[in-house]
């Protein structure tokens, strides 16, 4: 009986290894990324990136999971009452389209006057890089008029 259980234990151990974990499509990565962002879960977002992954957002590049976690904590984390901008998720964002070409995923979205395309490069079941290209005015109150 012990010999019959040993192969099952080996198969169970192999199935639990990251190399054999079911790979997500780029579209599935993007959807999961958006779900984590909507929940304000910067830890889950960072864990989807490769250890040395990069997130490029505007003029800010975050390299490595700790920097990515900090970047997304600022972008989607809780905000003090009355603070402008995103925070606490991605309120006001409307997804226009999600698609992929090979291991590269794309998402187009808008939030008020702002329009964006994001590009995700996926390798070894992790996000290697995410780049955000935006146009239009950022959300929040307009800047104060000069005196």
C-alpha positions as CSV (number, residue, x, y, z in Angstrom):
1,X,0.0,0.0,0.0
2,X,2.9,2.4,0.8
3,X,4.2,1.9,-2.7
4,X,0.9,3.0,-4.3
5,X,0.7,6.2,-2.2
6,X,4.3,7.2,-3.0
7,X,3.6,8.0,-6.7
8,X,0.5,10.0,-5.6
9,X,2.6,12.0,-3.2
10,X,5.2,12.7,-5.9
11,X,2.4,13.8,-8.4
12,X,0.9,16.1,-5.7
13,X,4.3,17.7,-5.0
14,X,4.9,18.2,-8.7
15,X,1.5,19.8,-9.3
16,X,2.2,22.3,-6.5
17,X,5.5,23.5,-8.0
18,X,5.4,26.9,-9.7
19,X,6.8,25.5,-13.0
20,X,3.8,23.3,-13.4
21,X,1.2,25.8,-12.2
22,X,-1.4,26.6,-14.8
23,X,-0.2,29.6,-16.8
24,X,-2.5,32.6,-17.1
25,X,-3.1,34.3,-20.4
26,X,-2.1,37.9,-20.7
27,X,-5.8,38.8,-20.6
28,X,-6.3,36.8,-17.4
29,X,-3.3,38.6,-15.8
30,X,-4.8,42.0,-16.7
31,X,-8.2,41.1,-15.4
32,X,-6.7,39.8,-12.1
33,X,-4.5,42.9,-11.9
34,X,-7.6,45.1,-12.3
35,X,-9.5,43.1,-9.7
36,X,-6.6,43.5,-7.2
37,X,-6.5,47.3,-8.0
38,X,-10.2,47.6,-7.5
39,X,-9.8,46.1,-4.0
40,X,-6.8,48.3,-3.3
41,X,-4.6,45.2,-2.8
42,X,-1.0,46.4,-3.6
43,X,0.5,43.2,-2.1
44,X,-1.4,41.0,-4.5
45,X,-0.5,43.2,-7.4
46,X,3.2,43.2,-6.5
47,X,3.2,39.4,-6.1
48,X,2.0,39.0,-9.7
49,X,5.3,40.7,-10.9
50,X,8.6,38.9,-11.4
51,X,11.1,39.5,-8.5
52,X,12.9,42.0,-10.8
53,X,9.8,43.2,-12.6
54,X,9.2,46.8,-13.6
55,X,6.1,49.0,-13.5
56,X,6.5,52.3,-15.5
57,X,3.7,54.8,-14.8
58,X,4.2,58.2,-16.3
59,X,7.7,59.5,-15.3
60,X,8.0,57.0,-12.5
61,X,9.6,53.6,-12.8
62,X,9.3,51.0,-9.9
63,X,11.7,48.1,-10.2
64,X,11.4,45.1,-7.9
65,X,8.4,43.9,-5.9
66,X,9.0,46.2,-2.9
67,X,9.1,49.3,-5.2
68,X,6.1,48.1,-7.2
69,X,4.2,47.4,-3.9
70,X,4.9,51.0,-2.8
71,X,3.9,52.4,-6.1
72,X,0.6,50.7,-6.2
73,X,-0.1,51.4,-2.5
74,X,0.1,55.1,-3.5
75,X,-2.0,54.5,-6.7
76,X,-4.8,52.3,-5.4
77,X,-4.5,52.3,-1.6
78,X,-6.8,54.0,0.9
79,X,-6.9,57.8,0.7
80,X,-7.7,60.3,3.5
81,X,-11.2,61.7,3.5
82,X,-11.5,64.5,1.0
83,X,-8.3,63.6,-0.9
84,X,-8.4,63.7,-4.7
85,X,-7.2,61.1,-7.1
86,X,-7.8,57.4,-7.2
87,X,-7.2,55.5,-4.1
88,X,-9.2,52.7,-2.5
89,X,-9.3,51.0,-5.9
90,X,-9.8,52.3,-9.4
91,X,-13.1,54.3,-9.0
92,X,-14.3,55.9,-12.2
93,X,-12.2,53.8,-14.5
94,X,-14.0,52.4,-17.6
95,X,-12.3,49.5,-19.5
96,X,-12.6,49.9,-23.2
97,X,-10.7,46.8,-24.5
98,X,-8.4,44.0,-23.3
99,X,-6.4,42.0,-25.9
100,X,-3.1,40.3,-26.4
101,X,-0.5,39.4,-29.0
102,X,1.6,36.4,-27.9
103,X,2.9,37.0,-24.3
104,X,2.1,40.8,-24.4
105,X,-1.3,42.0,-23.0
106,X,-2.9,45.3,-23.6
107,X,-5.7,47.2,-21.9
108,X,-7.3,50.5,-23.0
109,X,-9.3,52.5,-20.4
110,X,-10.6,55.9,-19.6
111,X,-11.4,57.8,-16.5
112,X,-13.0,61.2,-17.2
113,X,-10.8,63.1,-19.6
114,X,-7.9,60.7,-19.1
115,X,-7.3,57.9,-21.6
116,X,-4.7,55.2,-21.2
117,X,-3.2,52.2,-22.8
118,X,-1.3,49.8,-20.6
119,X,1.2,47.1,-21.9
120,X,2.0,44.0,-19.9
121,X,4.9,41.7,-20.8
122,X,4.3,38.2,-19.3
123,X,7.0,35.6,-19.0
124,X,7.3,32.5,-16.8
125,X,3.8,33.2,-15.4
126,X,4.8,36.6,-14.0
127,X,4.5,40.2,-15.1
128,X,8.0,41.2,-16.3
129,X,6.9,44.8,-17.1
130,X,3.9,47.0,-17.1
131,X,4.0,50.3,-19.0
132,X,1.2,52.9,-18.8
133,X,0.7,55.5,-21.6
134,X,-1.8,58.3,-20.7
135,X,-3.3,61.3,-22.4
136,X,-5.7,63.9,-21.1
137,X,-5.9,65.7,-17.8
138,X,-5.3,63.6,-14.6
139,X,-8.2,63.2,-12.2
140,X,-8.8,65.3,-9.2
141,X,-9.3,69.0,-8.7
142,X,-7.8,71.5,-11.2
143,X,-4.7,73.3,-10.2
144,X,-5.0,76.6,-8.4
145,X,-5.1,79.7,-10.7
146,X,-1.9,81.7,-10.6
147,X,-2.1,85.0,-8.6
